[in-house]
Amino acid sequence: MGSAPTPRGVRPAGRRRSTPGAAQPGRAIGAAVVELLKTVAGAAILALLIMTFVARAFTVEGNSMLPTLHDGERLMVDKLTYRFHEPQRGDIVVFRYPLDPREHYIKRIVGVPGDEVAVRNGRVFVNGTPLDESYLASPTLGRFGPVRVPEGHYFVLGDNRNNSEDSRDPRLGFIPRELIEGRAIWRYWPLARMSVIARPSVFSRLPAPAAGAQAAPAVP
């Protein structure tokens, strides 16, 4: 007679292959604990990898992004896309606060490297073209710029333009690329406002920087 066939296939994780004879209770409990610890450790490592490289949940704090985002809403932020291409105008991004990287801010990118940004007559201008921002609740008051966005930096504004600490404030200024965590893509709470966070089409119609205009070097 030949030898017994070698088992092939898989079995559910955590289920031990049965063996002849009575199982010892202490050994069975110990094995179950080990399997549980392995499962928990694996889940923790997977969660850490997802939060580091793929996506992370954030909760909105404050009213600087009204009426688009409300205080207490929960968002999923995509951390993977920007590993393959640069942030774009219109993206709502989460970034680390330059003066205290432990804090996170959320704003909308209005200017990318090389863009000229200005605020006048209640509107924002990018490369001389006024933005038609139907998603705002009120005009943008005050006067700012024009400024040229430096290389490797971004100009961000809150949608609640008249109550937002953003790139118009010297404490924040232009946001370095390396401080941007990711792009808000999905509001999942509250359920009544669950939605995909889309980039407004107005940003796709903006002109590129004027011929010969180059992004200024970043000021140390």
HUBELRA-V120505 format. One record per run of one state. SS is the DSSP state (H for helix, E for strand, C for the rest). FROM is the first residue (numbers start at 0). TO is the last residue. If there is no record, write none. Layout:
ss=SS from=FROM to=TO
ss=SS from=FROM to=TO
This chain:
ss=C from=0 to=23
ss=H from=24 to=53
ss=E from=54 to=58
ss=C from=59 to=72
ss=E from=73 to=77
ss=C from=78 to=79
ss=H from=80 to=82
ss=C from=83 to=90
ss=E from=91 to=96
ss=C from=97 to=98
ss=E from=99 to=110
ss=C from=111 to=114
ss=E from=115 to=119
ss=C from=120 to=121
ss=E from=122 to=125
ss=C from=126 to=127
ss=E from=128 to=129
ss=C from=130 to=142
ss=E from=143 to=147
ss=C from=148 to=151
ss=E from=152 to=156
ss=C from=157 to=159
ss=H from=160 to=162
ss=C from=163 to=173
ss=E from=174 to=175
ss=H from=176 to=178
ss=E from=179 to=188
ss=C from=189 to=189
ss=H from=190 to=192
ss=C from=193 to=193
ss=E from=194 to=195
ss=C from=196 to=199
ss=H from=200 to=204
ss=C from=205 to=219
